[in-house]
Amino acid sequence: MSQDIRELVSTASRVLAAAGHDDFVWGHASVRDPEGRGVWIKQAGWGLGEVSADRVHLVDPAGRVLEGDGPRHSEYPIHTEIMAARPDAGAVVHTHPAHAVALAATGQPLRPVSHAANLFVPPEVPAYSGTADLILTPELGKQVATTLGDARALFLVNHGIVAVGKDLPTAVVTAVLLEEACRQQLLTHSAGGWPVWSPPAESESKRANIYADAAIGQVWAHLVRQLG
């Protein structure tokens, strides 16, 4: 089973890289360990696009590497503390996509100007601004988890994003759609005029019509196919 999890984290990492979430050696995706020992996450020192199954290891809530090799990421508390606070979350993604970072830094809320944004709003996507530094401690991880609440995703202002899902394909698709929603909003705003967006009832209807679990799975399969 551990090999299957390693392969999944490897594939998810490469999907994120191909979707524009690569940031040199930073950013990571994790899966909850089925035995409750911690999270499976890529080793530090590798870009998302370089992650192979043997570069994925198991890290416990205290930051100890229990299985696998290599140094662990310093921001592991993002993953372990969200998992602790969210029993429904089977996976967590943390990346630094350019458009999401830019939009959050402007102070604008995400608006449903596109299909992608309707996955998230309403309500507003929460934003954590306690620090723009790395999330290096369980205390900071708990703050991030508290700000996230029961939302699908979170802006780490001047830092990056967090996305969660019942499984890793869902969390990855969520992260990809959040970046796309932010890109489309910045594009819309840059065009001038008076942007319009869906009212809440329409957004909620679009969310139900577009983002069923089966559709999320199909998007994941599409993204994996693009890896060739």
Phi and psi restraints in degrees (value plus and minus 20) as a CYANA .aco file:
   2 SER   PHI     -81.4   -41.4
   2 SER   PSI     -54.1   -14.1
   3 GLN   PHI     -86.5   -46.5
   3 GLN   PSI     -58.4   -18.4
   4 ASP   PHI     -82.8   -42.8
   4 ASP   PSI     -61.3   -21.3
   5 ILE   PHI     -85.4   -45.4
   5 ILE   PSI     -63.5   -23.5
   6 ARG   PHI     -78.6   -38.6
   6 ARG   PSI     -63.5   -23.5
   7 GLU   PHI     -83.4   -43.4
   7 GLU   PSI     -59.3   -19.3
   8 LEU   PHI     -85.2   -45.2
   8 LEU   PSI     -65.0   -25.0
   9 VAL   PHI     -84.9   -44.9
   9 VAL   PSI     -57.3   -17.3
  10 SER   PHI     -82.6   -42.6
  10 SER   PSI     -68.1   -28.1
  11 THR   PHI     -83.1   -43.1
  11 THR   PSI     -64.3   -24.3
  12 ALA   PHI     -80.6   -40.6
  12 ALA   PSI     -60.8   -20.8
  13 SER   PHI     -82.8   -42.8
  13 SER   PSI     -63.7   -23.7
  14 ARG   PHI     -90.1   -50.1
  14 ARG   PSI     -54.1   -14.1
  15 VAL   PHI     -81.9   -41.9
  15 VAL   PSI     -65.6   -25.6
  16 LEU   PHI     -80.7   -40.7
  16 LEU   PSI     -62.0   -22.0
  17 ALA   PHI     -81.3   -41.3
  17 ALA   PSI     -65.6   -25.6
  18 ALA   PHI     -85.3   -45.3
  18 ALA   PSI     -45.9    -5.9
  19 ALA   PHI    -109.1   -69.1
  19 ALA   PSI     -11.2    28.8
  20 GLY   PHI      74.8   114.8
  20 GLY   PSI      -5.0    35.0
  21 HIS   PHI    -119.4   -79.4
  21 HIS   PSI     -19.5    20.5
  22 ASP   PHI     -87.4   -47.4
  22 ASP   PSI     120.1   160.1
  23 ASP   PHI    -165.7  -125.7
  23 ASP   PSI      53.8    93.8
  24 PHE   PHI      34.7    74.7
  24 PHE   PSI    -136.9   -96.9
  25 VAL   PHI    -125.0   -85.0
  25 VAL   PSI      -9.3    30.7
  26 TRP   PHI    -122.4   -82.4
  26 TRP   PSI     138.5   178.5
  27 GLY   PHI      79.1   119.1
  27 GLY   PSI     128.1   168.1
  28 HIS   PHI    -182.9  -142.9
  28 HIS   PSI     134.5   174.5
  29 ALA   PHI    -146.6  -106.6
  29 ALA   PSI     126.9   166.9
  30 SER   PHI    -157.5  -117.5
  30 SER   PSI     138.4   178.4
  31 VAL   PHI    -145.8  -105.8
  31 VAL   PSI     119.1   159.1
  32 ARG   PHI     -84.7   -44.7
  32 ARG   PSI     113.7   153.7
  33 ASP   PHI     -88.0   -48.0
  33 ASP   PSI     108.5   148.5
  34 PRO   PHI     -80.1   -40.1
  34 PRO   PSI     -42.7    -2.7
  35 GLU   PHI    -114.8   -74.8
  35 GLU   PSI     -15.0    25.0
  36 GLY   PHI      56.6    96.6
  36 GLY   PSI       1.1    41.1
  37 ARG   PHI    -108.8   -68.8
  37 ARG   PSI     -32.5     7.5
  38 GLY   PHI     130.4   170.4
  38 GLY   PSI    -157.9  -117.9
  39 VAL   PHI    -153.1  -113.1
  39 VAL   PSI     126.0   166.0
  40 TRP   PHI    -113.4   -73.4
  40 TRP   PSI     105.0   145.0
  41 ILE   PHI    -169.3  -129.3
  41 ILE   PSI     136.3   176.3
  42 LYS   PHI     -90.1   -50.1
  42 LYS   PSI     135.7   175.7
  43 GLN   PHI     -88.1   -48.1
  43 GLN   PSI     134.4   174.4
  44 ALA   PHI     -90.7   -50.7
  44 ALA   PSI     135.4   175.4
  45 GLY   PHI      76.4   116.4
  45 GLY   PSI     -22.7    17.3
  46 TRP   PHI    -142.4  -102.4
  46 TRP   PSI     121.6   161.6
  47 GLY   PHI     -91.4   -51.4
  47 GLY   PSI     138.2   178.2
  48 LEU   PHI     -76.2   -36.2
  48 LEU   PSI     -58.5   -18.5
  49 GLY   PHI     -93.1   -53.1
  49 GLY   PSI     -28.4    11.6
  50 GLU   PHI    -122.1   -82.1
  50 GLU   PSI     -17.6    22.4
  51 VAL   PHI     -98.2   -58.2
  51 VAL   PSI     100.9   140.9
  52 SER   PHI    -130.5   -90.5
  52 SER   PSI     148.3   188.3
  53 ALA   PHI     -78.3   -38.3
  53 ALA   PSI     -54.4   -14.4
  54 ASP   PHI     -97.6   -57.6
  54 ASP   PSI     -22.0    18.0
  55 ARG   PHI    -125.1   -85.1
  55 ARG   PSI       2.9    42.9
  56 VAL   PHI    -138.3   -98.3
  56 VAL   PSI     114.4   154.4
  57 HIS   PHI    -157.0  -117.0
  57 HIS   PSI     149.6   189.6
  58 LEU   PHI    -120.7   -80.7
  58 LEU   PSI     104.6   144.6
  59 VAL   PHI    -139.0   -99.0
  59 VAL   PSI     111.5   151.5
  60 ASP   PHI    -108.1   -68.1
  60 ASP   PSI     152.7   192.7
  61 PRO   PHI     -81.5   -41.5
  61 PRO   PSI     -38.1     1.9
  62 ALA   PHI    -111.3   -71.3
  62 ALA   PSI     -19.0    21.0
  63 GLY   PHI      69.1   109.1
  63 GLY   PSI     -10.0    30.0
  64 ARG   PHI    -105.4   -65.4
  64 ARG   PSI     117.4   157.4
  65 VAL   PHI    -102.1   -62.1
  65 VAL   PSI      94.9   134.9
  66 LEU   PHI    -113.8   -73.8
  66 LEU   PSI     -52.7   -12.7
  67 GLU   PHI    -162.1  -122.1
  67 GLU   PSI     120.3   160.3
  68 GLY   PHI      77.7   117.7
  68 GLY   PSI    -199.6  -159.6
  69 ASP   PHI    -138.7   -98.7
  69 ASP   PSI     155.8   195.8
  70 GLY   PHI      65.9   105.9
  70 GLY   PSI     142.0   182.0
  71 PRO   PHI     -92.4   -52.4
  71 PRO   PSI     126.9   166.9
  72 ARG   PHI    -108.6   -68.6
  72 ARG   PSI     137.9   177.9
  73 HIS   PHI     -89.0   -49.0
  73 HIS   PSI     121.3   161.3
  74 SER   PHI     -90.0   -50.0
  74 SER   PSI     -42.2    -2.2
  75 GLU   PHI    -113.5   -73.5
  75 GLU   PSI       4.3    44.3
  76 TYR   PHI     -74.4   -34.4
  76 TYR   PSI     -48.2    -8.2
  77 PRO   PHI     -82.4   -42.4
  77 PRO   PSI     -42.7    -2.7
  78 ILE   PHI     -75.4   -35.4
  78 ILE   PSI     -65.0   -25.0
  79 HIS   PHI     -97.2   -57.2
  79 HIS   PSI     -69.4   -29.4
  80 THR   PHI     -87.5   -47.5
  80 THR   PSI     -57.6   -17.6
  81 GLU   PHI     -96.0   -56.0
  81 GLU   PSI     -54.8   -14.8
  82 ILE   PHI     -86.9   -46.9
  82 ILE   PSI     -61.7   -21.7
  83 MET   PHI     -79.6   -39.6
  83 MET   PSI     -59.8   -19.8
  84 ALA   PHI     -86.6   -46.6
  84 ALA   PSI     -56.7   -16.7
  85 ALA   PHI    -104.6   -64.6
  85 ALA   PSI     -40.9    -0.9
  86 ARG   PHI    -144.9  -104.9
  86 ARG   PSI      67.7   107.7
  87 PRO   PHI     -79.9   -39.9
  87 PRO   PSI     -41.6    -1.6
  88 ASP   PHI     -99.1   -59.1
  88 ASP   PSI     -33.4     6.6
  89 ALA   PHI    -110.2   -70.2
  89 ALA   PSI      98.6   138.6
  90 GLY   PHI    -118.0   -78.0
  90 GLY   PSI     -27.8    12.2
  91 ALA   PHI    -177.4  -137.4
  91 ALA   PSI     133.2   173.2
  92 VAL   PHI    -156.8  -116.8
  92 VAL   PSI     118.6   158.6
  93 VAL   PHI    -140.1  -100.1
  93 VAL   PSI     113.8   153.8
  94 HIS   PHI    -149.9  -109.9
  94 HIS   PSI      98.6   138.6
  95 THR   PHI    -159.8  -119.8
  95 THR   PSI     159.1   199.1
  96 HIS   PHI    -146.2  -106.2
  96 HIS   PSI      37.7    77.7
  97 PRO   PHI     -90.6   -50.6
  97 PRO   PSI     118.6   158.6
  98 ALA   PHI     -81.0   -41.0
  98 ALA   PSI     -64.6   -24.6
  99 HIS   PHI     -91.4   -51.4
  99 HIS   PSI     -57.5   -17.5
 100 ALA   PHI     -86.8   -46.8
 100 ALA   PSI     -61.4   -21.4
 101 VAL   PHI     -82.2   -42.2
 101 VAL   PSI     -62.8   -22.8
 102 ALA   PHI     -85.3   -45.3
 102 ALA   PSI     -66.4   -26.4
 103 LEU   PHI     -82.6   -42.6
 103 LEU   PSI     -65.5   -25.5
 104 ALA   PHI     -81.6   -41.6
 104 ALA   PSI     -55.7   -15.7
 105 ALA   PHI     -88.3   -48.3
 105 ALA   PSI     -44.6    -4.6
 106 THR   PHI     -95.4   -55.4
 106 THR   PSI     -37.2     2.8
 107 GLY   PHI      64.6   104.6
 107 GLY   PSI     -22.5    17.5
 108 GLN   PHI     -91.0   -51.0
 108 GLN   PSI     120.6   160.6
 109 PRO   PHI     -95.3   -55.3
 109 PRO   PSI     134.3   174.3
 110 LEU   PHI     -87.7   -47.7
 110 LEU   PSI     110.7   150.7
 111 ARG   PHI    -131.8   -91.8
 111 ARG   PSI     127.2   167.2
 112 PRO   PHI     -98.6   -58.6
 112 PRO   PSI      46.2    86.2
 113 VAL   PHI    -107.8   -67.8
 113 VAL   PSI     -22.5    17.5
 114 SER   PHI    -167.1  -127.1
 114 SER   PSI     145.2   185.2
 115 HIS   PHI     -76.1   -36.1
 115 HIS   PSI     -64.2   -24.2
 116 ALA   PHI     -77.6   -37.6
 116 ALA   PSI     -61.8   -21.8
 117 ALA   PHI     -87.1   -47.1
 117 ALA   PSI     -44.1    -4.1
 118 ASN   PHI     -89.8   -49.8
 118 ASN   PSI     -33.9     6.1
 119 LEU   PHI     -86.4   -46.4
 119 LEU   PSI     -46.3    -6.3
 120 PHE   PHI    -128.8   -88.8
 120 PHE   PSI     -59.0   -19.0
 121 VAL   PHI    -143.3  -103.3
 121 VAL   PSI     123.4   163.4
 122 PRO   PHI     -96.6   -56.6
 122 PRO   PSI     145.2   185.2
 123 PRO   PHI     -96.6   -56.6
 123 PRO   PSI    -193.9  -153.9
 124 GLU   PHI     -84.9   -44.9
 124 GLU   PSI     128.8   168.8
 125 VAL   PHI     -89.7   -49.7
 125 VAL   PSI     105.0   145.0
 126 PRO   PHI     -85.5   -45.5
 126 PRO   PSI     133.6   173.6
 127 ALA   PHI    -150.3  -110.3
 127 ALA   PSI     106.4   146.4
 128 TYR   PHI    -117.0   -77.0
 128 TYR   PSI     103.0   143.0
 129 SER   PHI    -147.7  -107.7
 129 SER   PSI      -0.2    39.8
 130 GLY   PHI     -81.9   -41.9
 130 GLY   PSI     -54.3   -14.3
 131 THR   PHI    -179.4  -139.4
 131 THR   PSI     129.2   169.2
 132 ALA   PHI    -118.6   -78.6
 132 ALA   PSI     -18.9    21.1
 133 ASP   PHI     -96.3   -56.3
 133 ASP   PSI     158.6   198.6
 134 LEU   PHI     -87.4   -47.4
 134 LEU   PSI     131.5   171.5
 135 ILE   PHI    -111.6   -71.6
 135 ILE   PSI      67.9   107.9
 136 LEU   PHI    -119.2   -79.2
 136 LEU   PSI     -32.2     7.8
 137 THR   PHI    -146.8  -106.8
 137 THR   PSI     136.0   176.0
 138 PRO   PHI     -77.4   -37.4
 138 PRO   PSI     -54.6   -14.6
 139 GLU   PHI     -81.3   -41.3
 139 GLU   PSI     -66.9   -26.9
 140 LEU   PHI     -86.3   -46.3
 140 LEU   PSI     -58.1   -18.1
 141 GLY   PHI     -80.1   -40.1
 141 GLY   PSI     -59.9   -19.9
 142 LYS   PHI     -84.6   -44.6
 142 LYS   PSI     -59.3   -19.3
 143 GLN   PHI     -81.9   -41.9
 143 GLN   PSI     -62.7   -22.7
 144 VAL   PHI     -82.5   -42.5
 144 VAL   PSI     -65.1   -25.1
 145 ALA   PHI     -82.8   -42.8
 145 ALA   PSI     -58.8   -18.8
 146 THR   PHI     -85.7   -45.7
 146 THR   PSI     -63.1   -23.1
 147 THR   PHI     -85.5   -45.5
 147 THR   PSI     -59.3   -19.3
 148 LEU   PHI     -79.7   -39.7
 148 LEU   PSI     -61.5   -21.5
 149 GLY   PHI      38.3    78.3
 149 GLY   PSI    -151.4  -111.4
 150 ASP   PHI    -121.5   -81.5
 150 ASP   PSI      -2.8    37.2
 151 ALA   PHI     -94.7   -54.7
 151 ALA   PSI     143.0   183.0
 152 ARG   PHI     -97.4   -57.4
 152 ARG   PSI     -47.3    -7.3
 153 ALA   PHI    -175.3  -135.3
 153 ALA   PSI     147.1   187.1
 154 LEU   PHI    -166.7  -126.7
 154 LEU   PSI     120.7   160.7
 155 PHE   PHI    -109.5   -69.5
 155 PHE   PSI     107.7   147.7
 156 LEU   PHI    -115.1   -75.1
 156 LEU   PSI      82.2   122.2
 157 VAL   PHI     -82.0   -42.0
 157 VAL   PSI     112.0   152.0
 158 ASN   PHI      43.1    83.1
 158 ASN   PSI       4.4    44.4
 159 HIS   PHI    -162.2  -122.2
 159 HIS   PSI     -84.0   -44.0
 160 GLY   PHI     155.7   195.7
 160 GLY   PSI    -171.2  -131.2
 161 ILE   PHI    -152.9  -112.9
 161 ILE   PSI     143.4   183.4
 162 VAL   PHI    -149.5  -109.5
 162 VAL   PSI     116.7   156.7
 163 ALA   PHI    -152.6  -112.6
 163 ALA   PSI     123.5   163.5
 164 VAL   PHI    -146.8  -106.8
 164 VAL   PSI     143.0   183.0
 165 GLY   PHI    -181.9  -141.9
 165 GLY   PSI     146.6   186.6
 166 LYS   PHI     -85.2   -45.2
 166 LYS   PSI     -44.9    -4.9
 167 ASP   PHI    -166.6  -126.6
 167 ASP   PSI     154.6   194.6
 168 LEU   PHI     -89.3   -49.3
 168 LEU   PSI     -60.0   -20.0
 169 PRO   PHI     -75.5   -35.5
 169 PRO   PSI     -61.3   -21.3
 170 THR   PHI     -85.0   -45.0
 170 THR   PSI     -63.8   -23.8
 171 ALA   PHI     -84.7   -44.7
 171 ALA   PSI     -58.6   -18.6
 172 VAL   PHI     -87.3   -47.3
 172 VAL   PSI     -67.1   -27.1
 173 VAL   PHI     -80.9   -40.9
 173 VAL   PSI     -58.4   -18.4
 174 THR   PHI     -80.7   -40.7
 174 THR   PSI     -65.8   -25.8
 175 ALA   PHI     -82.9   -42.9
 175 ALA   PSI     -62.5   -22.5
 176 VAL   PHI     -84.3   -44.3
 176 VAL   PSI     -62.4   -22.4
 177 LEU   PHI     -89.2   -49.2
 177 LEU   PSI     -54.3   -14.3
 178 LEU   PHI     -83.7   -43.7
 178 LEU   PSI     -64.9   -24.9
 179 GLU   PHI     -83.0   -43.0
 179 GLU   PSI     -60.8   -20.8
 180 GLU   PHI     -83.9   -43.9
 180 GLU   PSI     -60.7   -20.7
 181 ALA   PHI     -82.0   -42.0
 181 ALA   PSI     -61.7   -21.7
 182 CYS   PHI     -87.5   -47.5
 182 CYS   PSI     -60.9   -20.9
 183 ARG   PHI     -80.0   -40.0
 183 ARG   PSI     -65.3   -25.3
 184 GLN   PHI     -86.5   -46.5
 184 GLN   PSI     -55.8   -15.8
 185 GLN   PHI     -87.6   -47.6
 185 GLN   PSI     -63.3   -23.3
 186 LEU   PHI     -83.5   -43.5
 186 LEU   PSI     -59.0   -19.0
 187 LEU   PHI     -83.6   -43.6
 187 LEU   PSI     -64.3   -24.3
 188 THR   PHI     -80.8   -40.8
 188 THR   PSI     -66.5   -26.5
 189 HIS   PHI     -84.8   -44.8
 189 HIS   PSI     -56.5   -16.5
 190 SER   PHI     -91.2   -51.2
 190 SER   PSI     -37.3     2.7
 191 ALA   PHI     -97.7   -57.7
 191 ALA   PSI     -30.7     9.3
 192 GLY   PHI      63.1   103.1
 192 GLY   PSI    -191.5  -151.5
 193 GLY   PHI      53.7    93.7
 193 GLY   PSI    -179.2  -139.2
 194 TRP   PHI    -136.9   -96.9
 194 TRP   PSI      80.0   120.0
 195 PRO   PHI     -78.9   -38.9
 195 PRO   PSI     127.4   167.4
 196 VAL   PHI    -140.3  -100.3
 196 VAL   PSI     138.8   178.8
 197 TRP   PHI    -170.4  -130.4
 197 TRP   PSI     146.6   186.6
 198 SER   PHI     -86.9   -46.9
 198 SER   PSI     121.5   161.5
 199 PRO   PHI     -90.9   -50.9
 199 PRO   PSI     143.9   183.9
 200 PRO   PHI     -74.0   -34.0
 200 PRO   PSI     -64.5   -24.5
 201 ALA   PHI     -83.0   -43.0
 201 ALA   PSI     -59.6   -19.6
 202 GLU   PHI     -88.5   -48.5
 202 GLU   PSI     -60.0   -20.0
 203 SER   PHI     -79.7   -39.7
 203 SER   PSI     -64.1   -24.1
 204 GLU   PHI     -86.8   -46.8
 204 GLU   PSI     -56.3   -16.3
 205 SER   PHI     -85.9   -45.9
 205 SER   PSI     -64.5   -24.5
 206 LYS   PHI     -82.3   -42.3
 206 LYS   PSI     -58.9   -18.9
 207 ARG   PHI     -79.6   -39.6
 207 ARG   PSI     -65.3   -25.3
 208 ALA   PHI     -87.0   -47.0
 208 ALA   PSI     -57.4   -17.4
 209 ASN   PHI     -97.8   -57.8
 209 ASN   PSI     -50.4   -10.4
 210 ILE   PHI    -118.4   -78.4
 210 ILE   PSI     -57.7   -17.7
 211 TYR   PHI    -131.5   -91.5
 211 TYR   PSI      22.8    62.8
 212 ALA   PHI     -83.5   -43.5
 212 ALA   PSI     138.8   178.8
 213 ASP   PHI     -75.2   -35.2
 213 ASP   PSI     -59.7   -19.7
 214 ALA   PHI     -82.6   -42.6
 214 ALA   PSI     -59.5   -19.5
 215 ALA   PHI     -87.5   -47.5
 215 ALA   PSI     -60.3   -20.3
 216 ILE   PHI     -79.3   -39.3
 216 ILE   PSI     -62.2   -22.2
 217 GLY   PHI     -82.7   -42.7
 217 GLY   PSI     -57.9   -17.9
 218 GLN   PHI     -87.3   -47.3
 218 GLN   PSI     -58.5   -18.5
 219 VAL   PHI     -83.7   -43.7
 219 VAL   PSI     -63.5   -23.5
 220 TRP   PHI     -77.7   -37.7
 220 TRP   PSI     -67.9   -27.9
 221 ALA   PHI     -80.7   -40.7
 221 ALA   PSI     -59.3   -19.3
 222 HIS   PHI     -82.0   -42.0
 222 HIS   PSI     -66.2   -26.2
 223 LEU   PHI     -83.2   -43.2
 223 LEU   PSI     -59.3   -19.3
 224 VAL   PHI     -85.0   -45.0
 224 VAL   PSI     -61.1   -21.1
 225 ARG   PHI     -80.7   -40.7
 225 ARG   PSI     -52.2   -12.2
 226 GLN   PHI     -87.4   -47.4
 226 GLN   PSI     -36.6     3.4
 227 LEU   PHI     -91.9   -51.9
 227 LEU   PSI     -36.7     3.3
